């Protein structure tokens, strides 16, 4: 059972940011320092990619583990209103898949960075370098960066 009343929990959840999260800002600072220029939340493209690198035809989506239903330690699940949250996360995942397919159809490469890839990683610089290598080499049309060993 939740320790907050429904109204209080609703207020708490409504204050969670969807843009400019710590993970997004960290990745953007790193990319800018390495000379990459990008657009944020470009509304011309499906799903308004968190980071769009037009020169490299690459869209980066930074997903929160809870909001997008990632199977990791950061996603502890919910304690109340299960039906609502399961349905919401199912819709989020379906929307993500549709947006990723649409971006690939437009000729973009899609990179999904899960929140746990940064927050649970003890070697963030190494992770960021592998992200930069993926952008530069660009062999795959779809890549995910989760932490699988945790």
Secondary structure, DSSP 8 states (H G I E B T S, - for coil): --SS-HHHHHHHHHTS-SSS-HHHHHHHHHHHHTT---BSS-TTSTT--SEEEGGGTEEEEEE-TTTTT--STT----SS-HHHHHHHHHHHHHHHHHHHHHHHHTT-EEEEEEHHHHHT-S-HHHHHHHHHHHHHH---SEEEE-----
